[in-house]
Amino acid sequence: MIQAKNIIKSFGNLQVLKGVDLHIKQGEIVAIVGPSGAGKTTLLQILGTLDRPSLNGNTILQLNSEDVLQLKDRALSQFRNQNIGFIFQFHQLLPEFTALENVCIPAFIANRSKSETEDEARKLLDFLGLANRINHKPNELSGGEQQRVAVARALINNPKVIFADEPSGNLDSASAKNLHELFFKLRDEFNQTFVIVTHNEELANMADRKLEMVDGRIVRS
């Protein structure tokens, strides 16, 4: 599913990633852990095509057999919309839209029909236990409910891989536990791949694999 080789990222004279290699299989749940400043979020953004690595002769990044480093910006945006879902620490829901409308946005960007999209969004929200909350706006939802809406939004285009950056970092312990269990339920139901940056040891230890980053490198798997 994900093949990365010699991923390097520099910001001026500061080298944040120092040659990361990894291979993640379809349907795997992989946690990336490490101290603040280790490069975890930078790596996640590059793997998720939100940023590009600093290229050299032997850098490779393939997602779902697509060489994403060769895609121009427009093609890369289309690939991202169709193949990748994102879940962030702060749900990033648009406050003026309902839960249903927020979930539908990535599908509308992909030019899917309104009726098909809304039907799929309702199914996802029902699956996530939010059937009675679809017409509520984010400020009318609890933190855990908001994050589940964000999960539904990440799933609406049936992505091959979901990248999550501290997804439970803003939740209480009960909501965090529910969210962690949900990831495994989704993997079992839809065979999606999850790559999760987290400081939550419980979540990291539940993953199929735990990759530890220190100073821009993966030092332990």
C-alpha contacts under 8 A as a table, 3 or more apart, distances in Angstrom:
res1	aa1	res2	aa2	distance
1	M	23	H	7.72
1	M	24	I	5.89
1	M	25	K	5.06
1	M	26	Q	5.03
1	M	62	Q	7.72
1	M	63	L	5.58
1	M	64	N	4.72
1	M	65	S	6.90
1	M	161	V	7.99
1	M	193	T	7.94
2	I	22	L	7.73
2	I	23	H	5.60
2	I	24	I	5.02
2	I	25	K	6.71
2	I	61	L	7.41
2	I	62	Q	5.71
2	I	63	L	4.72
2	I	64	N	6.50
2	I	65	S	7.87
3	Q	21	D	7.96
3	Q	22	L	6.17
3	Q	23	H	4.72
3	Q	24	I	6.68
3	Q	60	I	7.28
3	Q	61	L	5.74
3	Q	62	Q	5.07
3	Q	63	L	6.63
4	A	7	I	6.75
4	A	20	V	7.35
4	A	21	D	5.34
4	A	22	L	5.25
4	A	23	H	6.34
4	A	59	T	7.62
4	A	60	I	5.33
4	A	61	L	4.51
4	A	62	Q	6.45
5	K	19	G	7.32
5	K	20	V	6.22
5	K	21	D	4.34
5	K	22	L	6.58
5	K	58	N	7.43
5	K	59	T	5.49
5	K	60	I	4.89
5	K	61	L	6.60
6	N	18	K	7.66
6	N	19	G	4.10
6	N	20	V	5.01
6	N	21	D	5.49
6	N	58	N	6.78
6	N	59	T	5.02
6	N	60	I	6.85
7	I	17	L	6.69
7	I	18	K	6.99
7	I	19	G	4.76
7	I	20	V	4.76
7	I	21	D	6.69
7	I	53	P	6.19
7	I	54	S	7.57
7	I	55	L	7.96
7	I	59	T	5.97
7	I	60	I	7.36
7	I	61	L	7.94
8	I	15	Q	7.58
8	I	16	V	7.48
8	I	17	L	4.74
8	I	18	K	5.09
8	I	19	G	4.98
8	I	20	V	6.85
8	I	53	P	5.68
8	I	54	S	5.44
8	I	55	L	7.10
8	I	59	T	7.90
9	K	15	Q	5.94
9	K	16	V	5.58
9	K	17	L	4.85
9	K	18	K	7.03
9	K	53	P	5.12
9	K	54	S	4.85
10	S	13	N	6.71
10	S	14	L	5.48
10	S	15	Q	4.13
10	S	16	V	5.62
10	S	17	L	6.96
10	S	54	S	6.39
11	F	14	L	5.16
11	F	15	Q	6.34
11	F	16	V	7.33
12	G	15	Q	7.75
15	Q	18	K	6.57
15	Q	216	G	7.81
16	V	38	A	7.56
16	V	39	G	5.77
16	V	42	T	7.70
16	V	215	D	7.40
16	V	216	G	5.37
17	L	20	V	6.78
17	L	39	G	6.13
17	L	42	T	7.75
17	L	43	L	7.32
17	L	215	D	7.66
17	L	216	G	4.16
17	L	217	R	6.42
18	K	216	G	5.22
18	K	217	R	5.86
19	G	216	G	7.67
19	G	217	R	6.61
20	V	216	G	7.60
20	V	217	R	5.70
20	V	218	I	6.38
21	D	218	I	7.76
24	I	28	E	6.74
24	I	30	V	7.64
25	K	28	E	5.56
25	K	193	T	7.50
26	Q	160	K	7.95
26	Q	191	N	7.36
26	Q	192	Q	6.92
26	Q	193	T	5.55
27	G	187	R	6.31
27	G	191	N	4.84
27	G	192	Q	4.99
27	G	193	T	4.36
27	G	194	F	7.42
28	E	187	R	7.95
28	E	192	Q	7.56
28	E	193	T	5.09
28	E	194	F	6.37
28	E	208	D	6.37
29	I	184	F	7.90
29	I	187	R	7.89
29	I	193	T	5.89
29	I	194	F	4.64
29	I	195	V	6.05
29	I	196	I	7.64
29	I	207	A	5.34
29	I	208	D	5.36
29	I	209	R	6.85
30	V	194	F	6.18
30	V	195	V	4.95
30	V	196	I	6.19
30	V	204	A	7.96
30	V	207	A	5.58
30	V	208	D	5.89
30	V	209	R	4.96
30	V	210	K	5.87
30	V	211	L	7.33
31	A	195	V	5.96
31	A	196	I	4.73
31	A	197	V	5.82
31	A	198	T	6.81
31	A	203	L	7.81
31	A	204	A	5.24
31	A	207	A	5.99
31	A	208	D	7.97
31	A	209	R	6.32
31	A	210	K	4.77
31	A	211	L	6.11
32	I	40	K	6.78
32	I	195	V	7.38
32	I	196	I	5.99
32	I	197	V	4.73
32	I	198	T	6.41
32	I	204	A	7.50
32	I	210	K	5.90
32	I	211	L	4.78
32	I	212	E	5.85
32	I	213	M	7.03
33	V	40	K	7.25
33	V	197	V	6.13
33	V	198	T	5.76
33	V	199	H	6.18
33	V	204	A	7.31
33	V	210	K	7.08
33	V	211	L	6.15
33	V	212	E	4.86
33	V	213	M	6.09
34	G	38	A	6.23
34	G	40	K	7.36
34	G	199	H	7.34
34	G	212	E	5.37
34	G	213	M	4.92
34	G	214	V	6.04
35	P	38	A	5.68
35	P	213	M	7.59
35	P	214	V	6.90
36	S	39	G	7.73
37	G	40	K	7.56
37	G	215	D	7.25
38	A	213	M	5.88
38	A	214	V	4.94
38	A	215	D	4.63
38	A	216	G	5.29
38	A	217	R	7.67
39	G	42	T	5.24
39	G	43	L	6.09
39	G	213	M	7.25
39	G	214	V	7.72
39	G	215	D	6.90
39	G	216	G	5.14
39	G	217	R	7.86
40	K	43	L	5.21
40	K	44	L	6.23
40	K	197	V	6.49
40	K	213	M	6.85
40	K	216	G	7.88
41	T	44	L	4.93
41	T	45	Q	6.11
41	T	165	D	6.86
41	T	197	V	6.96
42	T	45	Q	5.18
42	T	46	I	6.33
43	L	46	I	5.17
43	L	47	L	6.12
44	L	47	L	5.10
44	L	48	G	5.98
44	L	163	F	7.00
44	L	165	D	7.57
44	L	195	V	7.91
44	L	197	V	7.44
45	Q	48	G	5.03
45	Q	49	T	6.13
45	Q	50	L	5.04
45	Q	51	D	5.58
46	I	49	T	4.96
46	I	50	L	5.86
46	I	51	D	4.76
46	I	52	R	5.47
46	I	53	P	6.34
47	L	50	L	7.76
47	L	61	L	7.50
48	G	51	D	7.64
48	G	80	R	7.57
48	G	84	I	6.99
48	G	163	F	6.71
49	T	52	R	6.47
49	T	68	V	7.60
49	T	76	L	7.54
49	T	80	R	7.02
52	R	69	L	7.65
55	L	59	T	6.15
56	N	59	T	5.79
60	I	67	D	7.70
60	I	69	L	7.54
61	L	67	D	6.12
61	L	68	V	6.29
61	L	69	L	6.38
62	Q	65	S	5.59
62	Q	66	E	5.19
62	Q	67	D	4.59
62	Q	68	V	5.89
62	Q	69	L	7.83
63	L	66	E	5.22
63	L	67	D	6.79
63	L	68	V	6.86
64	N	160	K	7.48
67	D	70	Q	5.87
67	D	71	L	7.37
68	V	71	L	5.31
68	V	76	L	6.90
71	L	74	R	7.97
71	L	75	A	5.76
71	L	76	L	5.37
72	K	75	A	5.44
72	K	76	L	5.86
73	D	76	L	5.00
73	D	77	S	6.10
74	R	77	S	5.20
74	R	78	Q	6.41
75	A	78	Q	5.11
75	A	79	F	6.13
76	L	79	F	4.99
76	L	80	R	6.04
77	S	80	R	5.08
77	S	81	N	6.17
78	Q	81	N	5.15
78	Q	82	Q	6.28
78	Q	110	A	7.71
79	F	82	Q	5.27
79	F	83	N	5.90
79	F	84	I	7.76
80	R	83	N	5.35
80	R	84	I	5.11
80	R	85	G	7.86
81	N	84	I	6.09
81	N	85	G	7.59
81	N	106	P	6.78
81	N	109	I	7.83
81	N	110	A	6.89
81	N	157	N	7.47
82	Q	110	A	7.37
82	Q	157	N	6.08
82	Q	158	N	7.62
82	Q	159	P	6.17
83	N	157	N	7.55
83	N	158	N	7.36
83	N	159	P	4.27
83	N	160	K	5.19
83	N	161	V	6.63
84	I	154	A	7.78
84	I	159	P	4.90
84	I	160	K	6.17
84	I	161	V	5.25
84	I	162	I	5.73
84	I	163	F	7.48
85	G	153	R	7.90
85	G	154	A	4.31
85	G	155	L	6.30
85	G	159	P	5.84
85	G	161	V	6.39
85	G	162	I	4.51
85	G	163	F	6.26
86	F	151	V	8.00
86	F	154	A	5.46
86	F	162	I	5.63
86	F	163	F	4.99
86	F	164	A	5.80
87	I	91	H	7.01
87	I	150	A	6.40
87	I	151	V	6.32
87	I	154	A	6.55
87	I	162	I	7.42
87	I	163	F	6.31
87	I	164	A	4.53
87	I	165	D	6.42
87	I	167	P	6.15
88	F	91	H	5.74
88	F	92	Q	7.32
88	F	164	A	5.71
88	F	165	D	4.96
88	F	166	E	6.39
88	F	167	P	5.31
89	Q	164	A	7.88
89	Q	165	D	5.94
89	Q	166	E	4.90
89	Q	167	P	4.40
89	Q	168	S	6.27
89	Q	169	G	5.68
89	Q	170	N	6.07
90	F	147	Q	7.87
90	F	167	P	7.58
90	F	170	N	6.76
91	H	146	Q	6.46
91	H	147	Q	5.49
91	H	150	A	5.68
92	Q	150	A	7.54
93	L	102	N	6.40
93	L	138	P	6.82
93	L	146	Q	7.65
93	L	150	A	6.86
94	L	97	F	5.82
94	L	102	N	6.57
94	L	138	P	7.57
95	P	98	T	7.70
95	P	137	K	6.39
95	P	138	P	5.68
95	P	139	N	7.04
96	E	137	K	6.89
97	F	100	L	7.91
97	F	101	E	5.64
97	F	102	N	5.97
97	F	137	K	5.91
97	F	138	P	7.74
98	T	101	E	5.11
98	T	102	N	6.10
98	T	134	I	6.62
98	T	135	N	5.18
98	T	136	H	5.16
98	T	137	K	4.23
98	T	138	P	6.87
99	A	102	N	5.18
99	A	103	V	6.28
99	A	133	R	7.11
99	A	134	I	4.99
99	A	135	N	6.02
99	A	136	H	5.88
99	A	137	K	5.83
99	A	138	P	6.78
99	A	149	V	6.22
100	L	103	V	5.28
100	L	104	C	6.35
100	L	118	E	7.26
100	L	121	A	6.37
100	L	122	R	6.99
100	L	125	L	7.87
100	L	134	I	5.00
100	L	135	N	6.39
101	E	104	C	5.12
101	E	105	I	6.52
102	N	105	I	5.60
102	N	149	V	7.70
102	N	153	R	6.74
103	V	106	P	7.25
103	V	121	A	6.14
103	V	149	V	6.66
103	V	150	A	7.15
103	V	152	A	5.96
103	V	153	R	4.01
103	V	154	A	7.76
103	V	156	I	6.74
104	C	107	A	5.47
104	C	108	F	6.25
104	C	117	T	6.15
104	C	118	E	6.53
104	C	121	A	6.30
104	C	153	R	6.74
104	C	156	I	6.95
105	I	108	F	5.13
105	I	109	I	6.29
105	I	153	R	7.54
106	P	109	I	5.05
106	P	110	A	6.40
106	P	153	R	7.08
106	P	156	I	7.07
106	P	157	N	7.00
107	A	110	A	4.92
107	A	111	N	6.43
107	A	112	R	5.59
107	A	117	T	6.40
107	A	156	I	6.48
107	A	157	N	5.94
108	F	111	N	4.89
108	F	112	R	5.53
108	F	113	S	7.29
108	F	114	K	7.28
108	F	117	T	7.56
109	I	112	R	7.64
112	R	116	E	7.14
112	R	117	T	6.43
113	S	116	E	5.39
113	S	117	T	5.99
114	K	117	T	5.16
114	K	118	E	6.04
115	S	118	E	5.28
115	S	119	D	6.13
116	E	119	D	5.22
116	E	120	E	6.26
117	T	120	E	5.18
117	T	121	A	6.05
117	T	156	I	7.87
118	E	121	A	4.92
118	E	122	R	6.08
119	D	122	R	5.25
119	D	123	K	6.37
120	E	123	K	5.08
120	E	124	L	6.27
120	E	156	I	7.05
121	A	124	L	5.12
121	A	125	L	6.13
121	A	152	A	7.23
121	A	153	R	7.96
121	A	156	I	6.50
122	R	125	L	5.13
122	R	126	D	5.99
122	R	131	A	6.95
122	R	134	I	7.45
123	K	126	D	5.08
123	K	127	F	6.07
124	L	127	F	4.95
124	L	128	L	6.19
124	L	152	A	5.82
124	L	155	L	7.90
124	L	156	I	7.61
125	L	128	L	4.99
125	L	129	G	6.24
125	L	130	L	4.92
125	L	131	A	5.56
125	L	134	I	7.17
125	L	149	V	7.06
125	L	152	A	6.39
126	D	129	G	5.05
126	D	130	L	5.27
126	D	131	A	4.34
127	F	130	L	7.48
127	F	131	A	7.93
128	L	131	A	7.91
128	L	148	R	6.65
128	L	152	A	7.62
130	L	133	R	5.13
130	L	134	I	6.54
130	L	145	E	7.48
131	A	134	I	5.97
132	N	135	N	7.87
133	R	136	H	5.37
133	R	141	L	7.89
136	H	140	E	5.89
136	H	141	L	6.98
137	K	140	E	5.45
137	K	141	L	6.93
138	P	141	L	5.28
138	P	146	Q	6.18
139	N	142	S	7.79
141	L	144	G	7.98
141	L	145	E	5.67
141	L	146	Q	5.90
142	S	145	E	5.08
142	S	146	Q	6.11
143	G	146	Q	5.13
143	G	147	Q	6.29
143	G	170	N	7.82
143	G	171	L	6.38
143	G	175	S	7.93
144	G	147	Q	5.17
144	G	148	R	6.28
144	G	171	L	6.53
144	G	175	S	5.31
144	G	176	A	7.64
144	G	179	L	7.77
145	E	148	R	5.06
145	E	149	V	6.26
146	Q	149	V	5.11
146	Q	150	A	6.35
147	Q	150	A	4.89
147	Q	151	V	6.25
147	Q	167	P	7.90
148	R	151	V	4.83
148	R	152	A	6.25
148	R	179	L	7.54
149	V	152	A	5.03
149	V	153	R	6.22
150	A	153	R	4.98
150	A	154	A	6.23
151	V	154	A	5.02
151	V	155	L	6.32
152	A	155	L	5.03
152	A	156	I	6.10
153	R	156	I	5.33
154	A	157	N	7.43
154	A	159	P	7.68
154	A	162	I	7.21
155	L	158	N	5.18
155	L	159	P	6.23
156	I	159	P	7.73
159	P	162	I	6.92
159	P	192	Q	7.40
160	K	192	Q	5.67
160	K	193	T	6.41
161	V	192	Q	5.76
161	V	193	T	4.56
161	V	194	F	5.84
161	V	195	V	7.63
162	I	192	Q	7.24
162	I	193	T	6.12
162	I	194	F	4.90
162	I	195	V	6.36
163	F	194	F	5.95
163	F	195	V	4.94
163	F	196	I	5.95
164	A	167	P	5.67
164	A	194	F	7.40
164	A	195	V	6.25
164	A	196	I	4.68
164	A	197	V	6.24
165	D	196	I	5.95
165	D	197	V	4.88
165	D	198	T	6.63
166	E	169	G	5.15
166	E	196	I	7.16
166	E	197	V	5.56
166	E	198	T	4.71
166	E	199	H	7.04
167	P	170	N	7.48
167	P	196	I	7.82
167	P	198	T	7.44
168	S	171	L	5.26
168	S	175	S	7.82
168	S	176	A	5.07
168	S	179	L	7.10
168	S	180	H	7.88
168	S	200	N	7.92
169	G	176	A	7.84
169	G	198	T	7.82
169	G	199	H	7.91
169	G	200	N	7.76
171	L	174	A	7.97
171	L	175	S	5.83
171	L	176	A	5.55
172	D	175	S	5.45
172	D	176	A	6.01
173	S	176	A	5.01
173	S	177	K	6.13
174	A	177	K	5.18
174	A	178	N	6.33
175	S	178	N	5.08
175	S	179	L	6.16
176	A	179	L	5.07
176	A	180	H	6.16
177	K	180	H	5.14
177	K	181	E	6.27
178	N	181	E	5.24
178	N	182	L	6.14
179	L	182	L	4.93
179	L	183	F	6.53
180	H	183	F	5.42
180	H	184	F	7.07
180	H	203	L	6.22
181	E	184	F	5.45
181	E	185	K	6.36
182	L	185	K	4.92
182	L	186	L	6.06
183	F	186	L	5.14
183	F	187	R	6.23
183	F	194	F	7.80
184	F	187	R	4.98
184	F	188	D	6.16
185	K	188	D	5.16
185	K	189	E	6.05
186	L	189	E	4.96
186	L	190	F	5.72
186	L	191	N	7.18
186	L	192	Q	7.03
187	R	190	F	5.41
187	R	191	N	4.53
187	R	192	Q	4.96
187	R	193	T	6.83
187	R	194	F	7.89
188	D	191	N	5.60
188	D	192	Q	7.96
198	T	201	E	7.68
198	T	203	L	7.58
198	T	204	A	6.89
199	H	204	A	7.77
200	N	203	L	5.52
200	N	204	A	6.26
201	E	204	A	4.93
201	E	205	N	5.97
202	E	205	N	5.27
202	E	206	M	6.37
203	L	206	M	5.14
203	L	207	A	6.63
204	A	207	A	5.44
204	A	210	K	6.14
205	N	209	R	7.99
205	N	210	K	7.01
207	A	210	K	6.46
209	R	221	S	6.87
210	K	221	S	5.74
211	L	218	I	6.52
211	L	219	V	7.66
211	L	220	R	5.83
211	L	221	S	4.53
212	E	218	I	5.59
212	E	219	V	5.84
212	E	220	R	5.17
212	E	221	S	6.40
213	M	216	G	6.50
213	M	217	R	5.41
213	M	218	I	4.34
213	M	219	V	5.78
213	M	220	R	7.35
214	V	217	R	5.55
214	V	218	I	6.42
214	V	219	V	6.47
218	I	221	S	7.61
